[in-house]
Amino acid sequence: MSRRNIEIVEVAPRDGLQNEKVSFSTAQKIALIHKMVAAGARRIEVASFARADRVPQMADAEAVIAGLDLPADVVSIGLVMNKKGLLRALETQVKEIGAVCVATDTFAQRNQGQSSLESGAMAAEVVRFAKREGRSAQVTIGAAFGCPFEGEVDPENVVAIARMLADAAPREIALADTIGVAVPRQITHLVTRVREAIGPIPVRVHLHNTRNTGIANAWAAVEAGATSLDSSVGGIGGCPFAPAATGNIATEDLIYLLKRSGVDAGYDLDRTIAVAKWLAGEMGKDLPALVSRAGGFPSDTSSSSSL
């Protein structure tokens, strides 16, 4: 594949932390965001405007955003589930709105209290409203590759939702493997189908590594034409409403994959590993990422080893 750029959207401050049992302080979240921006992040999910009783880790969304001091070229993203969340987000300085819908009825009911089509319509309305208010807006289709309650998801349903969302002209449409069940063949098929359906609107892919297929899926997404990939430093993350959902693909693992494949993502791997180690210390536990344990490609190639 020819050398080209892929954007990595850092999601640790939102998707990474939202499922953690130990509460992170506002100051810790701000520090995490600033450290990842210093490592190269130029789009970063900083908060979710969800109900505090349902997602306690995101209760301080406004305070986190108020405490940020980011370079002008960094896009902060705030996730919203509905119009109420959007109105909260618009009262802050967050630059981009991330709307959400879900590909299955059962998951949509648990996640947002509405059917799949209703969640799609709500997401489209959020995008239109946000754009009228001068904010960038994009949409993620959750459970696009599999549902914890309904099992297999018909790709035609996802394509139909993507077409409906495209009418609202979002910045991009993301396909989320919320519970980490996808394999590369699925990724290739659905990214290709959605790209064909939505024309010039870019496709982003959001992957979880629940069954150890996340990095392979990331490469499949790149080859299928996705322009952006979500990841979380240290590989932390998970959805509070999806049973057994585990972390996102790790940012440092993704940087390594892309860099060694001749694809530029604009991140400094060593700095990202340093952030992962800092985060592990703050959380008091080892994190799932592998590259932060092994390091990047050895710089000293003079030594040899045998199996």
FENTAGI-V737111 format. One record per run of one state. SS is the DSSP state (2 for helix, 1 for strand, 0 for the rest). FROM is the first residue (numbers start at 0). LEN is the number of residues. If there is no record, write none. Layout:
# FENTAGI-V737111
ss=[SS & SS]
from=[FROM & FROM]
len=[LEN & LEN]
This chain:
# FENTAGI-V737111
ss=[0 & 1 & 0 & 1 & 0 & 2 & 0 & 2 & 0 & 1 & 0 & 2 & 0 & 2 & 0 & 1 & 0 & 2 & 0 & 1 & 0 & 2 & 0 & 2 & 0 & 1 & 0 & 1 & 0 & 1 & 0 & 2 & 0 & 1 & 0 & 2 & 0 & 1 & 0 & 2 & 0 & 1 & 2 & 0 & 1 & 0 & 1 & 2 & 0 & 1 & 0 & 2 & 0 & 2 & 0]
from=[0 & 3 & 5 & 6 & 10 & 11 & 16 & 25 & 39 & 42 & 48 & 55 & 58 & 60 & 66 & 74 & 80 & 82 & 90 & 95 & 102 & 104 & 112 & 115 & 132 & 135 & 142 & 146 & 147 & 150 & 151 & 154 & 166 & 171 & 177 & 183 & 198 & 201 & 208 & 213 & 224 & 227 & 232 & 235 & 247 & 248 & 249 & 250 & 260 & 262 & 264 & 268 & 283 & 290 & 294]
len=[3 & 2 & 1 & 4 & 1 & 5 & 9 & 14 & 3 & 6 & 7 & 3 & 2 & 6 & 8 & 6 & 2 & 8 & 5 & 7 & 2 & 8 & 3 & 17 & 3 & 7 & 4 & 1 & 3 & 1 & 3 & 12 & 5 & 6 & 6 & 15 & 3 & 7 & 5 & 11 & 3 & 5 & 3 & 12 & 1 & 1 & 1 & 10 & 2 & 2 & 4 & 15 & 7 & 4 & 13]
